[in-house]
Amino acid sequence: PSEEVRLLLGRLVRNMVARVLDSGSPTQLAPYFSDAVFLALSASVDPFPDAKLAGMRLLSLLCARVPVGLKMFAVGLVKQMVPALTHRLSRVRIGAMHCVSALVMCEDKAKCRGAGSAAIVDLIGHRDANVIPTAAFYFGEARVNSFAKLVLDSNAGVRYEFVEAMGTWMHDLPDRCDHHGRLVPYMLSMLSDASPRVQARALHWMERL
């Protein structure tokens, strides 16, 4: 029940994973990799904001250092991060956006794409007109456009992190061409952002693209 204990557990696991990955034998992590992922997810959805951030940092670390192992979890983990994108604390929203970006960019060499890039469609609440789940006929369906909320976020730091993620995906994702049409409107919206810093970053990415 102690928030501090859960926070320290998250930090402990992250430090242990980082030490193993930095050692001469990173394969020692293999038998415990799934446990590390589930511990990171548990921390990421913890009610305590600092514990959330510790879990998100661990997920980002695993994306960067062990993409081969994390790629099978990436789409599901992105969906679990969605509630944190609208958290009341801006630092949690920034951490969640950074984590989502890392999960989307997680390398999947075999399929030449970002392992979590399939979740972009869910993040913008899009569905092709000719694809309707059977359950929608009976129970109805509500879809939320998380990106539309981020474009209008009250914190400039959150919007900056959002622009950075958009730019990175549109420029570096192996399957970026599949998503350009969906992402360009959000990047163009940021060109008229109230923050000069966000405007400048959006313009930087548009020039590179």
Backbone as CSV, one residue per row, in Angstrom:
resi,resn,N_x,N_y,N_z,CA_x,CA_y,CA_z,C_x,C_y,C_z
1,PRO,0.796,-1.230,0.000,0.000,0.000,0.000,0.830,1.282,0.000
2,SER,2.137,1.177,0.250,2.981,2.366,0.335,3.441,2.822,-1.051
3,GLU,3.144,4.090,-1.389,3.577,4.623,-2.687,5.087,4.643,-2.793
4,GLU,5.753,5.002,-1.695,7.223,5.101,-1.721,7.870,3.750,-1.980
5,VAL,7.303,2.680,-1.405,7.850,1.336,-1.615,7.700,0.935,-3.087
6,ARG,6.530,1.242,-3.668,6.311,0.906,-5.087,7.250,1.704,-5.982
7,LEU,7.492,2.960,-5.617,8.426,3.787,-6.386,9.834,3.215,-6.321
8,LEU,10.272,2.858,-5.110,11.621,2.306,-4.953,11.761,0.971,-5.682
9,LEU,10.691,0.168,-5.707,10.730,-1.093,-6.449,10.941,-0.828,-7.940
10,GLY,10.212,0.158,-8.470,10.375,0.497,-9.882,11.784,0.953,-10.199
11,ARG,12.345,1.788,-9.328,13.717,2.270,-9.547,14.719,1.135,-9.425
12,LEU,14.475,0.231,-8.467,15.379,-0.907,-8.267,15.416,-1.786,-9.517
13,VAL,14.246,-2.113,-10.043,14.185,-2.975,-11.232,14.890,-2.298,-12.408
14,ARG,14.656,-0.995,-12.585,15.297,-0.284,-13.692,16.816,-0.305,-13.545
15,ASN,17.312,-0.065,-12.343,18.760,-0.063,-12.118,19.359,-1.447,-12.355
16,MET,18.636,-2.478,-11.915,19.133,-3.846,-12.135,19.191,-4.165,-13.621
17,VAL,18.136,-3.820,-14.353,18.105,-4.081,-15.794,19.218,-3.314,-16.503
18,ALA,19.407,-2.042,-16.128,20.456,-1.228,-16.755,21.837,-1.810,-16.489
19,ARG,22.072,-2.285,-15.251,23.378,-2.860,-14.928,23.639,-4.137,-15.716
20,VAL,22.609,-4.972,-15.870,22.777,-6.209,-16.634,23.059,-5.899,-18.107
21,LEU,22.315,-4.923,-18.659,22.512,-4.578,-20.072,23.869,-3.951,-20.319
22,ASP,24.415,-3.258,-19.315,25.728,-2.625,-19.456,26.864,-3.585,-19.152
23,SER,26.538,-4.765,-18.651,27.577,-5.734,-18.303,28.091,-6.410,-19.559
24,GLY,29.062,-7.273,-19.369,29.609,-7.992,-20.516,28.717,-9.119,-20.992
25,SER,27.684,-9.448,-20.210,26.800,-10.566,-20.568,25.337,-10.149,-20.454
26,PRO,24.859,-9.288,-21.379,23.471,-8.822,-21.295,22.440,-9.929,-21.455
27,THR,22.865,-11.100,-22.000,21.916,-12.202,-22.174,21.460,-12.783,-20.835
28,GLN,22.107,-12.385,-19.745,21.664,-12.843,-18.422,20.241,-12.380,-18.120
29,LEU,19.801,-11.336,-18.819,18.455,-10.812,-18.590,17.373,-11.695,-19.215
30,ALA,17.762,-12.519,-20.184,16.785,-13.276,-20.978,15.763,-14.057,-20.143
31,PRO,16.172,-14.821,-19.116,15.166,-15.601,-18.370,14.165,-14.733,-17.609
32,TYR,14.533,-13.475,-17.378,13.676,-12.597,-16.577,13.091,-11.449,-17.397
33,PHE,13.232,-11.535,-18.732,12.822,-10.400,-19.561,11.325,-10.133,-19.456
34,SER,10.511,-11.161,-19.569,9.051,-10.974,-19.475,8.662,-10.393,-18.131
35,ASP,9.332,-10.857,-17.067,9.048,-10.312,-15.730,9.373,-8.830,-15.676
36,ALA,10.491,-8.444,-16.284,10.887,-7.032,-16.295,9.856,-6.187,-17.043
37,VAL,9.348,-6.707,-18.160,8.337,-5.977,-18.941,7.065,-5.805,-18.127
38,PHE,6.602,-6.870,-17.479,5.348,-6.788,-16.725,5.498,-5.916,-15.472
39,LEU,6.681,-5.936,-14.864,6.929,-5.035,-13.737,6.914,-3.580,-14.199
40,ALA,7.505,-3.341,-15.367,7.504,-1.978,-15.923,6.086,-1.524,-16.236
41,LEU,5.271,-2.423,-16.792,3.883,-2.082,-17.099,3.094,-1.813,-15.821
42,SER,3.294,-2.644,-14.803,2.588,-2.449,-13.529,2.911,-1.089,-12.934
43,ALA,4.184,-0.712,-13.008,4.578,0.599,-12.484,3.994,1.721,-13.339
44,SER,3.932,1.520,-14.649,3.456,2.566,-15.564,1.983,2.902,-15.356
45,VAL,1.207,1.962,-14.851,-0.214,2.210,-14.608,-0.496,2.399,-13.114
46,ASP,0.546,2.582,-12.325,0.391,2.807,-10.887,-0.278,4.169,-10.646
47,PRO,-1.118,4.297,-9.612,-1.749,5.592,-9.333,-0.756,6.681,-8.918
48,PHE,0.401,6.283,-8.382,1.391,7.252,-7.900,2.194,7.798,-9.084
49,PRO,2.163,9.117,-9.328,2.808,9.686,-10.533,4.282,9.344,-10.672
50,ASP,5.055,9.405,-9.582,6.487,9.114,-9.687,6.741,7.647,-10.029
51,ALA,5.882,6.759,-9.523,6.005,5.342,-9.874,5.685,5.138,-11.353
52,LYS,4.682,5.862,-11.847,4.367,5.808,-13.286,5.598,6.149,-14.114
53,LEU,6.247,7.253,-13.747,7.400,7.719,-14.515,8.542,6.706,-14.470
54,ALA,8.736,6.058,-13.303,9.791,5.045,-13.195,9.511,3.880,-14.133
55,GLY,8.241,3.451,-14.203,7.884,2.355,-15.109,8.052,2.739,-16.568
56,MET,7.677,3.977,-16.907,7.814,4.433,-18.294,9.277,4.528,-18.705
57,ARG,10.130,4.951,-17.785,11.572,5.026,-18.092,12.136,3.632,-18.346
58,LEU,11.664,2.645,-17.574,12.140,1.279,-17.795,11.689,0.766,-19.157
59,LEU,10.440,1.044,-19.534,9.957,0.618,-20.852,10.764,1.274,-21.970
60,SER,11.059,2.559,-21.807,11.857,3.262,-22.820,13.249,2.661,-22.928
61,LEU,13.830,2.287,-21.781,15.150,1.657,-21.773,15.119,0.324,-22.512
62,LEU,14.103,-0.472,-22.248,14.001,-1.774,-22.915,13.788,-1.614,-24.417
63,CYS,13.012,-0.590,-24.817,12.810,-0.325,-26.256,14.133,-0.025,-26.938
64,ALA,14.938,0.795,-26.279,16.197,1.232,-26.880,17.247,0.127,-26.901
65,ARG,17.285,-0.674,-25.841,18.376,-1.641,-25.690,18.012,-3.065,-26.092
66,VAL,16.738,-3.442,-25.977,16.349,-4.822,-26.299,15.119,-4.830,-27.210
67,PRO,15.200,-4.194,-28.385,14.015,-4.132,-29.264,13.534,-5.502,-29.732
68,VAL,14.466,-6.455,-29.870,14.081,-7.794,-30.334,13.107,-8.443,-29.363
69,GLY,13.323,-8.238,-28.066,12.447,-8.845,-27.075,11.160,-8.073,-26.861
70,LEU,11.223,-6.744,-27.013,10.056,-5.925,-26.681,9.079,-5.782,-27.839
71,LYS,9.500,-6.103,-29.054,8.654,-5.814,-30.216,7.301,-6.514,-30.153
72,MET,7.235,-7.689,-29.532,5.966,-8.414,-29.475,4.987,-7.786,-28.473
73,PHE,5.506,-6.952,-27.570,4.655,-6.308,-26.575,4.276,-4.878,-26.964
74,ALA,4.930,-4.318,-27.977,4.898,-2.874,-28.213,3.489,-2.309,-28.412
75,VAL,2.692,-2.893,-29.283,1.357,-2.348,-29.580,0.475,-2.366,-28.334
76,GLY,0.482,-3.468,-27.612,-0.315,-3.566,-26.395,0.122,-2.571,-25.339
77,LEU,1.425,-2.343,-25.233,1.939,-1.393,-24.240,1.550,0.037,-24.597
78,VAL,1.568,0.380,-25.889,1.144,1.722,-26.307,-0.300,1.968,-25.863
79,LYS,-1.158,0.981,-26.065,-2.573,1.133,-25.686,-2.723,1.324,-24.176
80,GLN,-1.827,0.697,-23.407,-1.893,0.855,-21.949,-1.423,2.244,-21.507
81,MET,-0.635,2.905,-22.341,-0.129,4.241,-22.004,-1.139,5.356,-22.294
82,VAL,-2.186,5.059,-23.065,-3.131,6.096,-23.502,-3.739,6.894,-22.348
83,PRO,-4.219,6.267,-21.258,-4.788,7.080,-20.171,-3.810,8.092,-19.584
84,ALA,-2.515,7.752,-19.577,-1.514,8.668,-19.013,-1.321,9.905,-19.889
85,LEU,-1.718,9.844,-21.160,-1.585,11.008,-22.042,-2.535,12.140,-21.653
86,THR,-3.530,11.824,-20.831,-4.462,12.864,-20.364,-4.396,13.007,-18.842
87,HIS,-3.294,12.589,-18.249,-3.120,12.695,-16.788,-3.140,14.159,-16.373
88,ARG,-3.558,14.425,-15.150,-3.669,15.814,-14.683,-2.315,16.501,-14.529
89,LEU,-1.235,15.715,-14.337,0.104,16.303,-14.183,0.824,16.318,-15.531
90,SER,1.361,17.489,-15.881,2.016,17.617,-17.187,3.266,16.750,-17.284
91,ARG,3.986,16.553,-16.173,5.211,15.739,-16.242,4.885,14.282,-16.562
92,VAL,3.717,13.818,-16.110,3.302,12.453,-16.447,2.905,12.376,-17.918
93,ARG,2.229,13.395,-18.414,1.857,13.410,-19.839,3.096,13.436,-20.720
94,ILE,4.099,14.223,-20.311,5.356,14.274,-21.073,6.044,12.918,-21.051
95,GLY,6.113,12.300,-19.874,6.735,10.979,-19.756,6.001,9.930,-20.583
96,ALA,4.661,10.011,-20.581,3.865,9.052,-21.350,4.098,9.235,-22.848
97,MET,4.163,10.491,-23.308,4.389,10.746,-24.734,5.771,10.248,-25.151
98,HIS,6.758,10.443,-24.299,8.115,9.966,-24.585,8.135,8.440,-24.667
99,CYS,7.427,7.793,-23.741,7.376,6.330,-23.716,6.644,5.795,-24.945
100,VAL,5.520,6.406,-25.301,4.764,5.999,-26.489,5.636,6.133,-27.738
101,SER,6.387,7.228,-27.821,7.263,7.440,-28.972,8.307,6.327,-29.070
102,ALA,8.891,5.959,-27.925,9.899,4.895,-27.913,9.288,3.558,-28.328
103,LEU,8.059,3.275,-27.861,7.402,2.009,-28.205,7.054,1.945,-29.694
104,VAL,6.587,3.063,-30.249,6.260,3.101,-31.677,7.522,2.916,-32.512
105,MET,8.632,3.502,-32.068,9.889,3.431,-32.813,10.665,2.139,-32.579
106,CYS,10.219,1.313,-31.638,10.923,0.061,-31.331,11.135,-0.727,-32.630
107,GLU,12.353,-1.094,-32.898,12.713,-1.652,-34.205,12.212,-3.082,-34.399
108,ASP,11.599,-3.317,-35.534,11.194,-4.661,-35.947,11.801,-4.906,-37.322
109,LYS,13.050,-5.390,-37.323,13.784,-5.547,-38.587,13.119,-6.545,-39.525
110,ALA,12.562,-7.608,-38.969,11.989,-8.658,-39.809,10.854,-8.133,-40.678
111,LYS,10.053,-7.207,-40.161,8.916,-6.671,-40.903,9.182,-5.270,-41.437
112,CYS,10.388,-4.755,-41.203,10.794,-3.430,-41.683,9.766,-2.362,-41.280
113,ARG,9.513,-2.270,-39.986,8.571,-1.278,-39.475,8.847,-1.015,-38.008
114,GLY,8.197,-0.011,-37.470,8.244,0.202,-36.034,7.319,-0.793,-35.372
115,ALA,7.788,-1.445,-34.306,7.007,-2.522,-33.699,5.661,-2.024,-33.167
116,GLY,5.625,-0.758,-32.698,4.386,-0.229,-32.149,3.638,0.688,-33.092
117,SER,4.063,0.789,-34.336,3.461,1.762,-35.256,2.004,1.443,-35.589
118,ALA,1.609,0.178,-35.450,0.215,-0.185,-35.727,-0.741,0.504,-34.751
119,ALA,-0.230,0.923,-33.592,-1.075,1.568,-32.586,-1.392,3.023,-32.938
120,ILE,-0.711,3.592,-33.944,-0.981,4.984,-34.331,-2.438,5.153,-34.742
121,VAL,-2.973,4.169,-35.429,-4.370,4.228,-35.875,-5.303,4.348,-34.671
122,ASP,-5.004,3.617,-33.609,-5.834,3.681,-32.401,-5.662,5.016,-31.682
123,LEU,-4.456,5.566,-31.724,-4.197,6.827,-31.030,-4.960,7.992,-31.664
124,ILE,-5.207,7.917,-32.950,-5.960,9.003,-33.590,-7.446,8.655,-33.731
125,GLY,-7.851,7.493,-33.185,-9.258,7.122,-33.211,-9.776,6.831,-34.607
126,HIS,-8.899,6.391,-35.495,-9.287,6.164,-36.895,-9.681,4.710,-37.121
127,ARG,-10.640,4.510,-38.011,-10.944,3.169,-38.488,-11.433,3.282,-39.923
128,ASP,-10.932,2.414,-40.773,-11.382,2.408,-42.173,-12.881,2.159,-42.233
129,ALA,-13.526,2.811,-43.177,-14.989,2.728,-43.279,-15.485,1.314,-43.535
130,ASN,-14.657,0.504,-44.178,-15.098,-0.858,-44.508,-14.648,-1.897,-43.478
131,VAL,-14.148,-1.430,-42.324,-13.720,-2.334,-41.256,-14.522,-2.000,-40.001
132,ILE,-15.485,-2.833,-39.677,-16.341,-2.594,-38.515,-16.341,-3.849,-37.643
133,PRO,-15.949,-3.745,-36.375,-15.970,-4.921,-35.493,-17.396,-5.438,-35.312
134,THR,-17.541,-6.729,-35.195,-18.867,-7.334,-35.027,-19.570,-6.775,-33.792
135,ALA,-18.807,-6.573,-32.708,-19.401,-6.087,-31.461,-20.034,-4.712,-31.625
136,ALA,-19.516,-3.913,-32.574,-20.037,-2.560,-32.771,-21.491,-2.563,-33.246
137,PHE,-21.906,-3.661,-33.901,-23.290,-3.753,-34.356,-24.264,-3.894,-33.186
138,TYR,-23.767,-4.472,-32.090,-24.654,-4.802,-30.970,-24.529,-3.838,-29.795
139,PHE,-23.324,-3.342,-29.558,-23.097,-2.540,-28.360,-22.691,-1.098,-28.653
140,GLY,-22.438,-0.749,-29.898,-21.933,0.578,-30.207,-20.448,0.666,-29.886
141,GLU,-19.851,1.785,-30.230,-18.405,1.917,-30.034,-18.025,3.386,-29.907
142,ALA,-17.170,3.692,-28.965,-16.670,5.060,-28.800,-15.162,5.050,-29.015
143,ARG,-14.676,5.932,-29.896,-13.249,6.021,-30.170,-12.771,7.426,-29.835
144,VAL,-11.610,7.508,-29.205,-11.072,8.791,-28.736,-9.832,9.145,-29.542
145,ASN,-9.751,10.390,-29.989,-8.580,10.878,-30.710,-7.627,11.513,-29.700
146,SER,-6.646,10.736,-29.254,-5.700,11.222,-28.245,-4.816,12.338,-28.787
147,PHE,-4.491,12.284,-30.084,-3.628,13.300,-30.672,-4.312,14.663,-30.712
148,ALA,-5.635,14.666,-30.949,-6.364,15.932,-30.968,-6.298,16.610,-29.604
149,LYS,-6.307,15.803,-28.539,-6.191,16.368,-27.189,-4.784,16.914,-26.941
150,LEU,-3.780,16.220,-27.475,-2.398,16.669,-27.273,-2.119,17.968,-28.021
151,VAL,-2.703,18.136,-29.196,-2.528,19.379,-29.958,-3.015,20.579,-29.148
152,LEU,-4.069,20.373,-28.343,-4.679,21.453,-27.563,-4.259,21.427,-26.096
153,ASP,-3.244,20.643,-25.764,-2.818,20.538,-24.360,-2.423,21.909,-23.805
154,SER,-2.744,22.138,-22.548,-2.489,23.445,-21.932,-1.016,23.690,-21.629
155,ASN,-0.192,22.626,-21.632,1.222,22.753,-21.275,2.095,22.724,-22.532
156,ALA,2.932,23.756,-22.698,3.784,23.839,-23.892,4.804,22.705,-23.949
157,GLY,5.249,22.225,-22.776,6.207,21.119,-22.746,5.621,19.842,-23.318
158,VAL,4.340,19.597,-23.027,3.657,18.415,-23.570,3.541,18.544,-25.089
159,ARG,3.157,19.715,-25.551,3.007,19.915,-26.995,4.359,19.790,-27.707
160,TYR,5.430,20.247,-27.062,6.770,20.119,-27.652,7.149,18.644,-27.792
161,GLU,6.881,17.861,-26.743,7.187,16.426,-26.793,6.357,15.737,-27.881
162,PHE,5.123,16.199,-28.053,4.244,15.659,-29.091,4.815,15.952,-30.478
163,VAL,5.249,17.184,-30.703,5.857,17.558,-31.991,7.107,16.715,-32.252
164,GLU,7.915,16.540,-31.221,9.147,15.761,-31.371,8.826,14.322,-31.773
165,ALA,7.797,13.748,-31.151,7.400,12.382,-31.494,6.894,12.311,-32.935
166,MET,6.021,13.258,-33.320,5.496,13.276,-34.692,6.635,13.359,-35.712
167,GLY,7.550,14.281,-35.465,8.656,14.476,-36.391,9.531,13.243,-36.514
168,THR,9.824,12.625,-35.373,10.663,11.425,-35.382,9.989,10.302,-36.142
169,TRP,8.689,10.120,-35.909,7.967,9.045,-36.611,7.931,9.308,-38.111
170,MET,7.604,10.533,-38.505,7.456,10.842,-39.930,8.782,10.824,-40.665
171,HIS,9.878,10.998,-39.937,11.190,11.071,-40.577,11.950,9.748,-40.507
172,ASP,11.758,8.984,-39.408,12.630,7.838,-39.160,11.950,6.474,-39.134
173,LEU,10.625,6.420,-39.007,9.956,5.111,-38.993,10.179,4.381,-40.314
174,PRO,10.531,3.106,-40.282,10.695,2.365,-41.543,9.403,2.334,-42.365
175,ASP,8.242,2.287,-41.698,6.964,2.256,-42.411,6.252,3.612,-42.344
176,ARG,7.039,4.695,-42.346,6.489,6.044,-42.178,5.496,6.430,-43.286
177,CYS,5.717,5.924,-44.485,4.828,6.296,-45.602,3.393,5.839,-45.353
178,ASP,3.211,4.788,-44.578,1.864,4.307,-44.271,1.105,5.270,-43.366
179,HIS,1.854,6.142,-42.655,1.228,6.988,-41.638,1.318,8.487,-41.935
180,HIS,2.044,8.866,-42.969,2.212,10.297,-43.258,0.875,11.022,-43.379
181,GLY,-0.054,10.437,-44.141,-1.338,11.097,-44.371,-2.113,11.334,-43.085
182,ARG,-1.914,10.462,-42.082,-2.611,10.605,-40.809,-1.925,11.618,-39.898
183,LEU,-0.602,11.750,-40.007,0.155,12.572,-39.064,0.371,14.011,-39.523
184,VAL,0.403,14.236,-40.841,0.677,15.577,-41.359,-0.280,16.644,-40.807
185,PRO,-1.596,16.400,-40.717,-2.489,17.449,-40.198,-2.118,17.922,-38.794
186,TYR,-1.649,17.001,-37.953,-1.277,17.390,-36.579,0.004,18.222,-36.581
187,MET,0.956,17.843,-37.428,2.192,18.618,-37.513,1.911,20.021,-38.061
188,LEU,1.036,20.124,-39.052,0.685,21.440,-39.599,-0.019,22.294,-38.550
189,SER,-0.821,21.674,-37.702,-1.492,22.420,-36.625,-0.480,23.043,-35.674
190,MET,0.628,22.338,-35.442,1.628,22.836,-34.492,2.421,24.016,-35.045
191,LEU,2.347,24.242,-36.359,3.032,25.404,-36.939,2.400,26.720,-36.472
192,SER,1.164,26.656,-36.016,0.501,27.861,-35.513,0.280,27.780,-34.006
193,ASP,1.129,27.017,-33.325,1.015,26.863,-31.874,1.293,28.191,-31.172
194,ALA,0.728,28.350,-29.971,0.908,29.590,-29.212,2.341,29.757,-28.704
195,SER,3.079,28.648,-28.582,4.454,28.702,-28.080,5.438,28.840,-29.241
196,PRO,6.277,29.884,-29.246,7.286,30.034,-30.309,8.230,28.839,-30.388
197,ARG,8.545,28.246,-29.230,9.455,27.086,-29.205,8.828,25.897,-29.924
198,VAL,7.554,25.663,-29.692,6.853,24.562,-30.361,6.731,24.848,-31.851
199,GLN,6.401,26.074,-32.206,6.323,26.474,-33.617,7.637,26.202,-34.333
200,ALA,8.734,26.622,-33.694,10.053,26.473,-34.310,10.402,25.002,-34.517
201,ARG,10.036,24.168,-33.534,10.349,22.736,-33.662,9.521,22.099,-34.771
202,ALA,8.247,22.491,-34.863,7.399,21.961,-35.934,7.937,22.375,-37.301
203,LEU,8.374,23.630,-37.414,8.935,24.112,-38.680,10.219,23.361,-39.016
204,HIS,11.047,23.100,-38.001,12.280,22.331,-38.187,11.970,20.972,-38.809
205,TRP,10.988,20.265,-38.250,10.657,18.940,-38.761,10.047,19.015,-40.159
206,MET,9.209,20.021,-40.413,8.613,20.136,-41.745,9.687,20.411,-42.804
207,GLU,10.686,21.212,-42.450,11.784,21.476,-43.387,12.578,20.201,-43.669
208,ARG,12.824,19.396,-42.637,13.550,18.149,-42.823,12.759,17.164,-43.671
209,LEU,11.434,17.151,-43.444,10.588,16.229,-44.218,10.510,16.650,-45.687
